[in-house]
Amino acid sequence: MQTNTLNFEQALAIVNQAVFTNAGRYLTDVETTIFHGAWLHQTYEEMAANTEYTVNYLQRTVGHKFWKLLSEALGEEVSKSNFRTALERKSVTLTPTKLPSDLSLEFPEGPVELDSTFYLERPPIELDCCQAILQPGALIRIKASRQMGKTSLLNRILNSAIQAGYKTVNLNLLLADRGVLKSLDQFLRWFCKCASRELQLPNKLADYWDEELFTSNTNCTNYFEDYLLSEIDTPVVLGLDEVDRIFPHPEIAQDFFGLLRVLHEYAKLKDSIWKKLRLVIVHSTDVYIPLKVNQSPFNVGLPIELPEFTPKQVQDLAERYGLNWETNTGEAYLADLMAMVGGHPYLVQLAIYHLRRQNLTLEQLLENAPTDLGIYREHLQGHWGTIQEYPQLATAFKQVVNTNGSVQLESMLQFKLLSIGLVKQQQNGVIPSCQLYRQYFQNKFRDRA
């Protein structure tokens, strides 16, 4: 009879590493309970007596699947009665490695830090943008729904410009409050003040703003041309995030976007100082305000529309979190997760984060995902609160989630739902962005009826 040289802690480490390598996860609490009981030669009745689990749950619901999982991980058929010898053989060829520290994990929230391991590039987007911004008078337009990675991409474009020796202005238009949005003049003054501060230059609006002789657009143009661009020897990249903020204010939006188009056209003039200015415009949906073709910045420059992650990219992200999803079992996990949330960057990353922390199994995650008990509850409740504020929007979205196939909506309602990210375009209409939204909101609308 072979002498047992492993203690329980060593055996558990070997099992966890083998299961992780094969299935991309570690043992759950109940699986660890079964393994520990089996190690102590306990019957399922004895295991149940010392835990909150029933005999039937341990033996039939979990136990059968656990021994199958362990057999696949160890590469040979094992059971409650013979697993020890298999572990002894495995210990000869497998040295347990230190599990990655959870201290390095980042909770998925807001833009991804520049030096983060968890930022996934979507080739060739990043390279195209970083090359384009080096061109005189460049204009880049980034479009995607919320939490798709627009700001993270903008930050990387601006960082690449800084590495090239450029000055940058990173301005989120959500900072423009109602007072700023009272008039075009108020808005452009605020815009110029923000640019001055970002460029670390004194505010000199009083010297360049002449309300008696010039329009607000002309004053803004003069402020940039005669002061900001003249004071700086290097190119300047102006990043405008969340420009959707001014879409509901057509009296500002039409003139401001027309101004951006004019400044971009100025850069085409020979020896123009405007060649130093490069623009990055970030927005969540198509522009639904009426803009003349030659007065819009949304039909020129480099258009970038951020796609969802592909299965390979989700697999890559899981690997960065320390999960191996390249096995057959891992690929099944990948397919199940994407069937629920698609390739939505935030939804995918939040799931992988929780799976890596071993808070719950994928089965538990998916079962509770479209409910107020799951990991997406705050995200979903936020969307529910948003559409409840607009009855027409709620009615339109109810039609979408309860319809098989695409639905054509009134243009403004469709724009808003696309901007929020609850729907995506299909043919001439829209469908729910993922099954998570369809299932959750079907239940919410049904409960409210």
C-alpha positions as CSV (number, residue, x, y, z in Angstrom):
1,M,0.0,0.0,0.0
2,Q,1.3,3.4,-0.9
3,T,2.3,5.6,2.0
4,N,0.4,8.9,2.2
5,T,3.0,11.8,2.2
6,L,0.6,14.7,1.6
7,N,-1.2,16.6,4.3
8,F,-4.6,18.2,3.7
9,E,-3.3,21.7,2.9
10,Q,-0.9,20.3,0.3
11,A,-3.6,18.1,-1.2
12,L,-6.0,21.0,-1.4
13,A,-3.4,23.2,-3.1
14,I,-2.8,20.6,-5.7
15,V,-6.5,20.1,-6.4
16,N,-7.1,23.9,-6.6
17,Q,-4.2,24.3,-9.1
18,A,-5.3,21.3,-11.2
19,V,-8.9,22.5,-11.3
20,F,-7.8,26.1,-12.0
21,T,-5.6,24.9,-14.9
22,N,-8.4,22.8,-16.4
23,A,-11.6,24.8,-15.6
24,G,-10.3,28.4,-14.9
25,R,-11.6,28.5,-11.3
26,Y,-10.9,27.2,-7.8
27,L,-13.0,25.0,-5.6
28,T,-16.2,26.5,-4.2
29,D,-17.0,26.4,-0.4
30,V,-19.2,23.3,-0.7
31,E,-16.7,21.5,-3.0
32,T,-14.0,22.2,-0.4
33,T,-16.3,20.8,2.3
34,I,-16.7,17.6,0.3
35,F,-13.0,17.3,-0.4
36,H,-12.2,17.9,3.3
37,G,-14.7,15.3,4.4
38,A,-13.5,12.8,2.0
39,W,-9.9,13.4,3.1
40,L,-11.0,12.6,6.7
41,H,-12.7,9.4,5.4
42,Q,-16.2,10.8,6.4
43,T,-19.4,9.6,4.9
44,Y,-21.8,12.1,3.3
45,E,-24.0,11.7,6.4
46,E,-21.1,12.8,8.6
47,M,-20.2,15.7,6.4
48,A,-23.8,16.9,6.5
49,A,-23.9,16.6,10.3
50,N,-21.1,19.1,10.6
51,T,-22.3,21.6,8.0
52,E,-25.5,23.4,6.9
53,Y,-25.8,21.2,3.8
54,T,-28.1,18.2,3.4
55,V,-26.9,14.7,2.6
56,N,-28.8,14.7,-0.7
57,Y,-27.3,18.1,-1.7
58,L,-23.7,17.0,-0.9
59,Q,-23.9,13.6,-2.5
60,R,-26.2,13.9,-5.5
61,T,-26.4,17.6,-6.4
62,V,-22.7,18.6,-5.8
63,G,-20.7,15.5,-5.2
64,H,-21.4,13.8,-8.5
65,K,-20.3,16.9,-10.4
66,F,-17.3,17.5,-8.1
67,W,-15.8,14.0,-8.7
68,K,-16.3,14.5,-12.4
69,L,-14.6,17.9,-12.2
70,L,-11.7,16.4,-10.3
71,S,-11.3,13.5,-12.7
72,E,-11.0,15.9,-15.6
73,A,-8.6,18.1,-13.7
74,L,-6.3,15.1,-12.7
75,G,-6.6,13.4,-16.1
76,E,-7.8,10.1,-14.6
77,E,-11.1,8.7,-13.2
78,V,-11.3,9.4,-9.5
79,S,-13.9,8.9,-6.8
80,K,-14.3,9.4,-3.1
81,S,-12.6,6.2,-2.4
82,N,-9.5,6.4,-4.6
83,F,-8.6,10.1,-5.1
84,R,-5.7,10.1,-2.6
85,T,-3.4,7.9,-4.8
86,A,-4.2,10.0,-7.8
87,L,-3.2,13.1,-5.9
88,E,0.1,11.4,-4.8
89,R,0.9,10.7,-8.5
90,K,-0.1,14.3,-9.4
91,S,2.2,15.7,-6.7
92,V,5.2,14.2,-8.4
93,T,4.7,16.2,-11.6
94,L,2.8,19.2,-10.2
95,T,4.3,21.8,-7.8
96,P,1.5,24.1,-6.6
97,T,2.2,27.7,-7.5
98,K,1.4,30.7,-5.5
99,L,-2.1,31.9,-6.4
100,P,-2.2,35.5,-7.8
101,S,-2.8,38.0,-5.0
102,D,-6.3,39.6,-4.9
103,L,-4.6,42.7,-3.8
104,S,-3.7,43.4,-7.4
105,L,-7.3,43.2,-8.6
106,E,-9.1,46.4,-9.7
107,F,-12.8,46.8,-9.2
108,P,-14.3,47.7,-12.6
109,E,-15.4,51.2,-12.1
110,G,-14.8,54.3,-14.3
111,P,-11.9,54.7,-16.8
112,V,-9.2,52.0,-16.8
113,E,-5.9,53.4,-15.4
114,L,-3.2,54.0,-18.0
115,D,-0.9,51.4,-16.4
116,S,-3.6,48.8,-15.7
117,T,-3.1,45.2,-16.7
118,F,-6.8,45.0,-17.3
119,Y,-7.0,47.4,-20.3
120,L,-7.8,45.5,-23.4
121,E,-6.8,47.0,-26.8
122,R,-9.2,46.6,-29.7
123,P,-6.8,46.5,-32.6
124,P,-6.3,48.5,-34.8
125,I,-8.2,51.2,-32.9
126,E,-5.5,52.4,-30.5
127,L,-2.7,52.4,-33.0
128,D,-4.9,54.2,-35.6
129,C,-5.8,56.9,-33.1
130,C,-2.3,57.4,-31.7
131,Q,-1.0,57.8,-35.3
132,A,-3.8,60.1,-36.4
133,I,-3.3,62.5,-33.5
134,L,0.2,63.2,-34.7
135,Q,-1.2,64.7,-38.0
136,P,-1.6,68.5,-38.2
137,G,-5.2,69.5,-37.7
138,A,-6.3,66.0,-36.8
139,L,-9.9,65.2,-35.7
140,I,-10.9,61.9,-34.2
141,R,-14.5,61.0,-33.4
142,I,-15.1,58.3,-30.8
143,K,-18.7,56.9,-30.5
144,A,-20.0,54.2,-28.3
145,S,-22.7,53.7,-25.7
146,R,-22.0,54.1,-22.0
147,Q,-19.4,52.0,-20.2
148,M,-17.9,50.8,-23.4
149,G,-14.4,52.3,-22.8
150,K,-14.6,55.7,-24.6
151,T,-13.0,57.7,-21.8
152,S,-10.3,55.0,-21.3
153,L,-9.4,55.3,-25.0
154,L,-9.5,59.1,-24.9
155,N,-7.0,59.1,-22.0
156,R,-4.6,56.8,-23.9
157,I,-4.8,59.1,-27.0
158,L,-4.0,62.1,-24.8
159,N,-1.2,60.2,-23.0
160,S,0.4,59.3,-26.4
161,A,0.2,63.0,-27.3
162,I,2.0,63.9,-24.1
163,Q,4.7,61.3,-24.8
164,A,5.2,63.0,-28.2
165,G,5.7,66.3,-26.4
166,Y,2.3,67.8,-27.0
167,K,0.1,69.8,-24.6
168,T,-3.3,68.4,-23.9
169,V,-6.7,69.6,-22.7
170,N,-9.0,67.0,-21.3
171,L,-12.4,68.5,-20.9
172,N,-15.6,66.5,-19.8
173,L,-18.6,68.5,-20.9
174,L,-20.6,67.0,-18.0
175,L,-18.9,69.6,-15.9
176,A,-20.9,72.3,-17.8
177,D,-23.7,73.0,-15.3
178,R,-27.1,74.7,-16.1
179,G,-25.6,78.1,-15.5
180,V,-23.0,77.5,-18.1
181,L,-25.6,76.3,-20.6
182,K,-27.8,79.4,-20.4
183,S,-26.3,80.9,-23.5
184,L,-23.6,80.3,-26.2
185,D,-21.6,83.2,-24.8
186,Q,-21.6,81.8,-21.3
187,F,-20.6,78.3,-22.6
188,L,-17.8,79.5,-24.8
189,R,-16.4,81.7,-21.9
190,W,-16.4,78.6,-19.7
191,F,-14.8,76.5,-22.5
192,C,-12.0,79.0,-22.9
193,K,-11.4,79.3,-19.1
194,C,-11.1,75.5,-18.9
195,A,-8.7,75.3,-21.8
196,S,-6.5,78.0,-20.2
197,R,-6.4,76.2,-16.9
198,E,-5.6,72.8,-18.5
199,L,-2.8,74.5,-20.4
200,Q,-1.6,76.1,-17.2
201,L,-2.0,79.6,-18.7
202,P,-3.6,82.6,-17.0
203,N,-7.2,83.5,-17.8
204,K,-7.1,86.5,-20.2
205,L,-10.7,86.5,-21.4
206,A,-11.0,90.2,-20.5
207,D,-8.2,91.0,-23.0
208,Y,-9.6,89.1,-25.9
209,W,-13.4,89.1,-25.5
210,D,-15.1,92.0,-27.3
211,E,-18.9,91.7,-27.1
212,E,-19.4,94.9,-29.0
213,L,-17.5,94.1,-32.2
214,F,-17.5,90.3,-32.4
215,T,-19.8,87.3,-32.0
216,S,-19.1,84.7,-29.3
217,N,-17.7,82.2,-31.8
218,T,-15.3,84.9,-33.2
219,N,-14.2,85.8,-29.7
220,C,-13.6,82.1,-28.9
221,T,-11.6,81.7,-32.1
222,N,-9.5,84.8,-31.4
223,Y,-8.8,83.6,-27.8
224,F,-7.4,80.4,-29.1
225,E,-5.6,81.8,-32.2
226,D,-4.1,85.0,-30.6
227,Y,-3.5,83.7,-27.2
228,L,-3.5,80.0,-26.4
229,L,-2.0,78.6,-29.5
230,S,0.4,81.5,-29.8
231,E,1.7,81.1,-26.3
232,I,2.5,77.4,-26.7
233,D,5.3,76.1,-29.0
234,T,4.0,72.6,-29.4
235,P,0.8,71.1,-30.9
236,V,-2.2,71.1,-28.6
237,V,-4.7,68.2,-28.4
238,L,-8.2,69.1,-27.3
239,G,-10.1,66.1,-25.9
240,L,-13.9,66.7,-25.5
241,D,-15.6,64.0,-23.6
242,E,-19.4,63.5,-23.2
243,V,-20.3,66.1,-25.9
244,D,-23.8,64.6,-25.7
245,R,-24.2,67.0,-22.8
246,I,-25.0,69.8,-25.1
247,F,-27.2,67.9,-27.6
248,P,-30.4,69.0,-25.8
249,H,-29.3,72.6,-26.1
250,P,-29.5,73.2,-29.9
251,E,-29.0,77.0,-29.5
252,I,-25.5,76.2,-28.2
253,A,-24.8,72.9,-30.0
254,Q,-25.3,74.1,-33.5
255,D,-22.9,77.1,-33.1
256,F,-20.3,75.2,-31.0
257,F,-20.1,72.2,-33.3
258,G,-20.1,74.5,-36.3
259,L,-17.1,76.3,-34.7
260,L,-15.2,73.0,-34.2
261,R,-15.7,72.2,-37.9
262,V,-14.4,75.7,-38.9
263,L,-11.3,75.3,-36.7
264,H,-10.7,71.9,-38.3
265,E,-11.0,73.4,-41.8
266,Y,-8.6,76.3,-40.8
267,A,-5.9,73.7,-40.2
268,K,-5.9,72.9,-44.0
269,L,-4.7,76.4,-44.8
270,K,-1.0,76.8,-45.6
271,D,1.1,77.9,-42.6
272,S,-2.0,78.2,-40.5
273,I,-1.4,78.2,-36.7
274,W,-4.5,76.0,-36.5
275,K,-2.4,73.1,-37.7
276,K,-1.2,72.9,-34.1
277,L,-4.7,72.1,-32.8
278,R,-5.9,68.5,-32.9
279,L,-9.4,67.5,-31.7
280,V,-10.8,64.3,-30.1
281,I,-14.6,64.3,-29.8
282,V,-16.3,61.6,-27.7
283,H,-20.0,60.9,-27.7
284,S,-22.5,58.2,-26.9
285,T,-24.9,58.2,-29.8
286,D,-25.5,59.7,-33.2
287,V,-26.0,63.4,-33.4
288,Y,-29.8,64.1,-33.5
289,I,-29.6,67.9,-33.8
290,P,-29.9,69.3,-37.3
291,L,-26.4,70.3,-38.6
292,K,-25.6,71.3,-42.1
293,V,-23.2,69.0,-43.8
294,N,-20.5,71.6,-44.1
295,Q,-21.0,72.8,-40.5
296,S,-20.7,69.5,-38.7
297,P,-17.5,68.0,-37.1
298,F,-19.3,64.6,-37.1
299,N,-18.7,63.8,-40.8
300,V,-15.0,64.6,-41.1
301,G,-11.9,63.2,-39.5
302,L,-11.2,59.7,-38.3
303,P,-14.4,57.9,-37.1
304,I,-14.0,55.3,-34.3
305,E,-16.9,53.2,-33.2
306,L,-16.0,51.0,-30.2
307,P,-17.1,47.4,-30.7
308,E,-17.9,44.9,-28.0
309,F,-15.2,42.4,-26.9
310,T,-14.8,39.3,-29.0
311,P,-14.7,35.9,-27.4
312,K,-10.9,35.9,-27.8
313,Q,-10.6,39.2,-26.0
314,V,-12.9,38.0,-23.2
315,Q,-10.7,35.0,-22.9
316,D,-7.6,37.3,-22.8
317,L,-9.2,39.4,-20.0
318,A,-10.0,36.3,-18.0
319,E,-6.3,35.2,-18.3
320,R,-5.2,38.6,-17.0
321,Y,-7.3,38.0,-14.0
322,G,-5.7,34.6,-13.5
323,L,-8.4,32.5,-15.0
324,N,-7.7,29.9,-17.6
325,W,-10.6,29.8,-20.0
326,E,-8.7,28.1,-22.9
327,T,-9.8,24.6,-21.7
328,N,-13.0,22.9,-22.9
329,T,-14.6,23.8,-19.5
330,G,-13.3,27.3,-19.7
331,E,-14.7,27.8,-23.2
332,A,-18.1,26.6,-21.9
333,Y,-17.9,29.3,-19.2
334,L,-17.0,31.8,-21.8
335,A,-19.9,30.9,-24.0
336,D,-22.4,30.9,-21.1
337,L,-21.2,34.4,-19.8
338,M,-21.3,35.9,-23.3
339,A,-24.8,34.5,-23.9
340,M,-26.0,36.6,-21.0
341,V,-24.0,39.9,-21.4
342,G,-22.5,39.7,-24.8
343,G,-19.1,41.3,-25.1
344,H,-20.0,44.5,-23.2
345,P,-16.7,45.5,-21.6
346,Y,-18.0,46.6,-18.2
347,L,-20.5,43.7,-17.7
348,V,-17.8,41.1,-18.8
349,Q,-15.1,42.6,-16.5
350,L,-17.4,42.8,-13.5
351,A,-18.3,39.1,-13.9
352,I,-14.7,38.0,-14.3
353,Y,-13.7,40.1,-11.3
354,H,-16.2,38.4,-9.0
355,L,-15.3,34.9,-10.4
356,R,-11.6,35.6,-9.8
357,R,-12.4,36.6,-6.2
358,Q,-14.2,33.3,-5.8
359,N,-17.3,35.1,-4.4
360,L,-19.5,32.8,-6.3
361,T,-19.6,30.3,-9.1
362,L,-20.5,31.1,-12.7
363,E,-23.8,29.2,-12.3
364,Q,-24.7,31.3,-9.3
365,L,-23.7,34.5,-11.1
366,L,-25.8,33.8,-14.1
367,E,-28.8,32.6,-12.1
368,N,-29.0,35.8,-10.2
369,A,-27.6,38.1,-12.9
370,P,-31.0,39.4,-14.2
371,T,-32.4,40.0,-10.7
372,D,-32.0,42.6,-7.9
373,L,-29.9,40.0,-6.1
374,G,-27.1,39.7,-8.6
375,I,-23.8,41.4,-9.2
376,Y,-25.4,43.7,-11.8
377,R,-28.1,45.0,-9.4
378,E,-26.7,48.6,-9.1
379,H,-26.1,48.8,-12.8
380,L,-29.6,47.5,-13.6
381,Q,-31.4,49.5,-11.0
382,G,-29.7,52.7,-12.3
383,H,-31.0,52.0,-15.8
384,W,-34.5,51.3,-14.4
385,G,-34.5,54.6,-12.5
386,T,-33.4,56.4,-15.6
387,I,-36.2,55.1,-17.8
388,Q,-38.8,55.6,-15.1
389,E,-38.1,59.3,-15.2
390,Y,-39.3,59.3,-18.9
391,P,-42.6,57.5,-19.4
392,Q,-42.3,57.6,-23.2
393,L,-38.8,56.0,-22.9
394,A,-40.1,53.3,-20.6
395,T,-42.9,52.5,-23.0
396,A,-40.6,52.3,-25.9
397,F,-38.1,50.0,-24.1
398,K,-40.9,47.8,-22.9
399,Q,-41.9,47.2,-26.5
400,V,-38.3,46.4,-27.4
401,V,-37.7,43.8,-24.6
402,N,-41.0,42.1,-25.3
403,T,-40.5,41.8,-29.0
404,N,-38.6,39.0,-30.8
405,G,-36.8,40.9,-33.5
406,S,-35.9,44.5,-34.1
407,V,-38.3,47.4,-33.3
408,Q,-38.4,50.7,-35.1
409,L,-38.9,53.6,-32.6
410,E,-39.4,57.3,-32.9
411,S,-35.9,58.7,-33.6
412,M,-35.4,60.7,-30.4
413,L,-36.4,57.7,-28.2
414,Q,-34.1,55.4,-30.2
415,F,-31.2,57.9,-29.8
416,K,-31.7,58.0,-26.1
417,L,-31.8,54.2,-25.6
418,L,-28.7,53.8,-27.8
419,S,-26.9,56.4,-25.8
420,I,-27.8,54.7,-22.5
421,G,-26.6,51.4,-24.0
422,L,-29.8,49.5,-23.4
423,V,-30.3,48.7,-27.1
424,K,-28.2,48.1,-30.2
425,Q,-29.1,48.6,-33.8
426,Q,-30.2,45.8,-36.0
427,Q,-31.3,46.4,-39.5
428,N,-33.6,49.5,-39.4
429,G,-34.6,49.1,-35.7
430,V,-33.2,48.1,-32.3
431,I,-33.0,45.1,-30.1
432,P,-31.9,44.7,-26.4
433,S,-28.1,45.0,-26.1
434,C,-27.9,41.6,-24.3
435,Q,-30.1,38.9,-22.7
436,L,-29.3,40.4,-19.3
437,Y,-31.3,43.5,-20.2
438,R,-34.1,41.6,-21.9
439,Q,-34.7,39.3,-18.9
440,Y,-34.3,41.9,-16.2
441,F,-36.5,44.5,-17.7
442,Q,-39.2,42.0,-18.9
443,N,-39.5,41.0,-15.2
444,K,-39.6,44.6,-14.0
445,F,-42.3,45.6,-16.5
446,R,-44.3,42.5,-15.7
447,D,-44.1,43.2,-11.9
448,R,-45.1,46.8,-12.4
449,A,-48.2,45.9,-14.5
